[in-house]
Amino acid sequence: MQVLRAVVSSGSVTAAAAHLGYTPSAVSQQVAALEKEAGVALLERAGRGVRPTAAGLLLTGHAAVISQHVATAESALADLRAGRTGRLTIRYFASIGPTLLAPAIARLRRAYPGVVVEPRLAVSDDEETAVVRGEADLAIVVRRPGDGTHRDLRLVHLVDDAYQVVLPTGHPLAARRVIDLADLAAEPWVGSEPPGPCREPIAAACAAAGFSPEFVATSEDYATAQGFVAAGLGVALVPRLGLGTRHPGVVVRRVRRPEPIRRVYAAVRAISLAQPALRTLVEALAPPGA
């Protein structure tokens, strides 16, 4: 149809061939094939040149529209490849939002202001599957030793987030800068994590220290856990990235022997890293050397 359009615009097969870089024979064959498909003549002789029939004019008009749509699509695709436009959906868990994700999104927005970013709070412990299915472009996840990896996923290590003990002000252990985990064995505990990969480092570390904590209260958010500790209900382990806002009634100390750590990763589809905006976001999330 674009060859037909060139013939109609040029007024002759020979002129159209010169403009297109084809031979006159090739142009004639293209027009003949289109006429066979259309089932009607598209050109008629006019002196030394040709002119379109009614059917030829009709198809020429549609060819112009198609050409414009193709040009628009090519331009949009170029913008998407270059990262000037697009949409990224991110799954994350709450404590990572303000501390790790927000600065990374700000950096992405500065580099690619035309990209729409949709951060969504994780709804399960299996957000990697959402990435594999294409329901999310990136998920921030906690990985456990021995966890398998889907063949289509790429995991980028972001940070090792150590748990610290939260004590009521005035607690006898608050005078220490670092506390052995075993020294907390006899304490009542406040749970700060829901069941899942973030709770497992606490359970494993306590087991290694020779005890199982006795929970007297549980909370699935760190602010409430700190409130329970401040009220004197018990002690809690909270990851460092979850302690951006501290309750005035608590003190925070390092833990050792062993130190519970959750390992945080970005999960993306390997093929998606070809997108400049997504690569920039991963780089913004991952510290140097990660």
N, C-alpha and C positions, 0 to 999 in steps of 0.2 A: 504493500500500500504506500510505503514511503517512496518507492521507485515510481509508482504512478503519480504521486504528488509532484515529484521532480520533473517528470515529463510534462505534466499539465502546466507547471510553473515556467518551464523553459520553452514550451511551445513546440519542441521536437525531440525525437528519440536521440538524435546525435548530440544535441546540446545537453540533454540530461545526462547522457553517458559521460561527456567531458566533465560535467560538474561532479558527478559521483565517482569518477575514476574507473568506470566500467567500460567495456566495449559496447558499441551499439547493439551487437547481437545479443549480449547478455541482458541488456535492458529490455529488448524486444521479447526475449524468452520469459523474463519476469512478468511483463505485462500480459503475455499470452497465458501464462499459468494462472494469473489472477482472474483473467476473463473466463477461463475454464471453470474456476471455482465459483465465480459469480453467476455463470450461466447466461451472460449478457455482454455485448460489446461495451467497452469502456472508453475507447478512442475511435475517432474517425478522421479521415484525411481532410486537410484544410490547406490547399495550395501545396507548398513544399514542406509543410509541417503537419501537426495533428492538433485536434482540439477534443476536449472531453465530451462524451455523451452525457445524458442526464444521469445515468448510473455512474459514469466516471466522476462527474461533479459531486455526487453524493458521497462516494467513497473517498474522494480527495478531501472533503470537509472532515470526515471522520478521521482520516489519516492525520490531519493537522491537530485534532483534539488528542489523539493517541500520542502523537509526538510530544505534545506539551505535558501530558501526564507522565510519560517516560522521563522527560527532562526533570520534572518535579521529583519523581521517585529517585532518580540518580542523585539529585542534590540532597534529598533527605537522607539517603543511604550514606553519602559522603559525610554529612554532618554526624550521623550516628557512629560511623567508623572512627571519626576523629574525636568523638566524645563531646561534641558541641551540643548534642541533644540526647535524649534517652531517659530512662527511668531505672532506678536501682531500689530494690526492696531488700531491707536488712532485718534479720531477726536477732534479737539480743536479749540478755537477761538484765534485771533491774540495776544491779550494782555497777555494771559496766557502762550503762547509759551516760551518766554525767561525767564519769572519770576518764573513760577511754574512747567512747563512741562520739560524744559531742565535739571534742576538738578535731577528731578525724573528719567528721562531716563538714565542719567549718572550713578545713583545709580543702576538701573536695569542692565545696561551693565556690571558693575563691578561684580554683583552677578551672572548673567547669560549671559556670553559673547557669547554663542552659539545661543541666541534668536535674531531673526531679528525683529527690531522695525520699524514700518512705521507710522510716524506722518503725518496726513493729515489735512489741514485747513478745518474747517467746511464749508459746502456749503448751509446749511439751519438752521432754528431755531428748527428743529425737528430731531436732531441727535440721540435722544433716540430711535426713530424708526429704525435707521440704526443698533443700537446695538441689538434690539429685533430680527431683520431679520438676524443677523449674518454678516452684511456687515462691522461692526467694533466691536472690542473687548471691547473698552472703549471709552466713549465720555465725555468730560468736558463740562458741561452745566450750564446755569444760570436758576435757578428755581424761580418761583413766588409763593407767598402764595396761597394755594388753588389748585395748579396744581395737577392733578391726577398722579398716578404711575402705569405703566403696571405691571401686576402680575409677569411677568418673570424677572423684573428688580430689581436690588439692587442699591440704591442711597447712596453714601458715601459723607457726608459733608466735603468739603475741606477748604473753607475760606469764611468769610464775608468781602467783598471788598468795603470799603467806598469810596464814591465819594468826591473829593476835588475840590475847585474852583481854576481855573487858571485865573490870572489877568495880564494885561500888567504891566510891571515895571513902577513905578510912579503913579499907580492908587491910588486914595484917600483911598481905603479900604485896600491897601497892608500893611499899618502900623499895622493892627490888626493881632493877631496870630490866632484867631478864628472868623469866620464871621457868623452872623445869616443869614439864607437863605432868610428871608424876606427883608434884606438890598440889595438884588440883584434884587428885583422885577422891579425896574425902569431901569435896565441896558439892553442894547442890548445884545443878547445871540448868541453864536456860538454853533451849534449842533455838538456833538462829537460822537454820536451813531446812527447807522441805526435803522429803526423801528424794534421793537422786545423786548425781555425780558430785554435787558440791558438798553433800554431807559425808560422803565416803572418806575423804582425806581425814576428817575429824575422827571417825570411827577407827580407821586404820592406825592413826597416830596414837590414840588412846590405848588400843590393843597392844601396840608396840611398847608403850610405857607401863603395861601390866594391869590395866583396869578398864572397866566399862563405865562411862559416866552415868550418874543417876539424874535424869531429867525431871525437874519439878514443874517446869513450864516450858511451853514451846511457842515459837513465833516463826512466821515465814517471811518476815522482813526485819532488816537490821535495826531500824529506828525503834520498833516495838521491843525487840530483844534488849536494846540498851535501856529502854524505859523499865523493863522488868528487872534488869541488873541494878539500876539506880534505886529501885524500890527495895532492894535487898533480898530478892527472891533467889539469887544465885549468881554464878559466873557464866560467861559465854565466850565462845570463840567466834570471831568475826573476821572475814578476810580484809586485808588492808584497803582494797579498793572499795569496800563497803563502809568505810569509816570516814568518808568525806565530811559528814556532819556528825559531830559528837555530842552526846548528851552531857549537860554540865554536871550531872551527878555520877559520872563514871571516870575511871582512869584506864588507859590502854597500855599494855606491856607486851614485849616480845615473848615468844614461847620457844623452848628448845627441848631437845632430847626426847622425842624428835620434834621438828617444826612441821606442822601440817601445811601443805601447799596444794592449791588447786592450779592446774595447768590450763591456760586459756588459749584457744586457737580460733583462727578465722577459717571457716569451711566455705570453699567456692568450687564451682565446676571448673575443671582444668581448662576446658575449651573457652570459658568466659574470660579468662585472664588476657585474652587478646583485646578486650575492650579497654581503652585507655583510662576511662573514668573509674572502672572497677579496680584496675591495677593501682591507680593513685590512691583509692580508698584503702586497699590492703597495705600499701606502703605507709600511709598515714597512721594506720592502726598498729603496725608492727614497729617496735623500736629498732634502731640500728643493731645489726648482728643477730636479730631474732631468726 
